[in-house]
Amino acid sequence: MTAPEYRTRIALLKKELARRGLDSLLVTDGTNVSYLSGFTGHDSMLLVTLGHNYFITDSRYIEEARESIRHFDIRLVESSSYDTISGIVKRARLKKVGFESMDLPWAVAGRLRKSLKDAALAGQKDIVEDLRAVKDSGEIALIRNSIRCTRKVLDELSGMARPGTSEKALAKRCEIAFIQAGAKAAFEPIVATGQNASRPHSRPTDTAIKRDGFVMFDIGCSLQGYCSDMTRMVTLGSVKEKFRKMYSTVRAAQEIAIGKVGPGARASDVDGAARSLIERHGFGKYFGHSVGHGVGMKVHEGPTISRISRTRLEPGMVFTVEPAIYVPKFGGVRIEDMVLVTDRGCEVLTR
Amino acid sequence: MTAPEYRTRIALLKKELARRGLDSLLVTDGTNVSYLSGFTGHDSMLLVTLGHNYFITDSRYIEEARESIRHFDIRLVESSSYDTISGIVKRARLKKVGFESMDLPWAVAGRLRKSLKDAALAGQKDIVEDLRAVKDSGEIALIRNSIRCTRKVLDELSGMARPGTSEKALAKRCEIAFIQAGAKAAFEPIVATGQNASRPHSRPTDTAIKRDGFVMFDIGCSLQGYCSDMTRMVTLGSVKEKFRKMYSTVRAAQEIAIGKVGPGARASDVDGAARSLIERHGFGKYFGHSVGHGVGMKVHEGPTISRISRTRLEPGMVFTVEPAIYVPKFGGVRIEDMVLVTDRGCEVLTR
């Protein structure tokens, strides 16, 4: 990642602070700290004010921070982080300090509020998360690398999917292949065959793949800080007619949903297009979850692609489109691709 | 894990609720949910009242919960978890609902407080964590299994530590070996050679091991839900006299600290014994962190073995004893073992 990108991110953050009437934001979520500063250690935080940037860490990470962090004034926590923060707030004469209210635990925020005598502490949601939902070119390049790694592992697993092989053996191989590639599994790999695929979050069992069966692979990795997430169905021999009908319905639902993706489109329309097609084919009650989620530094982040999402799509957003049909006691079909919203429409990153 | 152990844990929790003047506790921390119920999925919570136990989850996990959870009345979140919780609180006529204030984010606790009209919401710390700090026999057996796995991998890595091998190659092999054994790394393996070992949280680099050098391996796994954590120093050829002096000092510090471990002993005395020996040998300023931490479902949990700890040791506590000396620009020595407090003294689990 080049330094100017951090500068741009911090500048965009300050613009949003001003818009919300804040003179500063305490960033405590580890992923957000990393997004704004490049730091990849733990237990550190940022205090970004309209005029200055502070990076706050303890003795375990101070050496690493001093060597690797630019654009931030690095401060060492001596006794307690409450004292360090309130010291900066006082000297900088801050009056309204925002904090990440979906991250900071109740007890910590309460104690911080007490330690900031003359400044108000104001809970904020999704400030940095909303910035993260729109990827810059460096991030898109890293996501492409991460996808390349997941595709390669998917190819290997598809080749290994033979009658008699167990879900657990394939899941284990998946995790090892990611590590060998310098990545790591972004979530526990889902390898589900037959009935087991009827649960959206099935966990690998000792069940072996059957002749004339099918396997759902939902896998993804994190590589150099960026994630990928794909689901593919692999069939063996001649699968049942019912499975084929489910598959073609999900495929058509995904096509129509991806067709809706473009700048200015409503996320809820992308979900709606897939959902109504599945309903028209009589599978409506077998599709409960939303159609997609953003992918970036985390494998689940903004934007949410659901019926109730109010998001308007913007160029640079990257998310999954993953309609599905889960029929209890029979099995499930999910097809998941990642798309990038472009200036004119969209690019399917995973094909 | 056998069912009676969950019953015992829940009974001990209720006793503590009564002692704190609470009629119930909302358990949201995922590890605590798992400890009390055996559930290993995500996004679920417990409401334990003096008279009843509720397990609250959504459609993704309801099927799994119904199949695997005993001792709990399973409730499905229909629209929002706030509504589900406040519905139960109202019907059960609860008046004082405790919640885990170091887990629940500020915004979530605030909204929950609003939704509970007639009941007070009271932040609580460490209720379940304090129970978890004392292991029952089933847990100790699982910790022994986890340690066996880590020891085996440590043996393999020690054999691979030859001049020219890089830290990263060894760390990668460590992660793969854990997966092959059915476990996973409990934290990013620390493999640090030479100067790199002078940072307590060094991350593996491309640095190769040198002839007449040394390597610090700090690794641990999670197996069937329980963790292990060990640090060993491996030397190659004839290491420097300074290293040997550091090593023998750390070894002696660990011996004297372990000698203090037993029921009724102060955790701070265990830390103090190691620390003062290191100080007497002139290395005091090179040992910053505390001497140990509890290990169980999480690799870092209670009790904390530090200068300021107020804990009195109890039989069933399991923790690390890991004195160290970190000399900048030269290297570091840490030796870490796990001990179990027994009725009469202690057992070193990792020897």
Interface residues (C-beta under 8 A of the other chain):
Chain A: G41 S59 R60 Y61 E63 E64 F99 S101 M102 D103 L104 P105 W106 A107 V108 A109 G110 G123 K125 K172 E175 I176 I179 Q180 K184 R199 P200 H201 G288 H289
Chain B: G41 S59 R60 Y61 E63 E64 F99 S101 M102 D103 L104 P105 W106 A107 V108 A109 G110 G123 K125 K172 E175 I176 I179 Q180 K184 R199 P200 H201 G288 H289
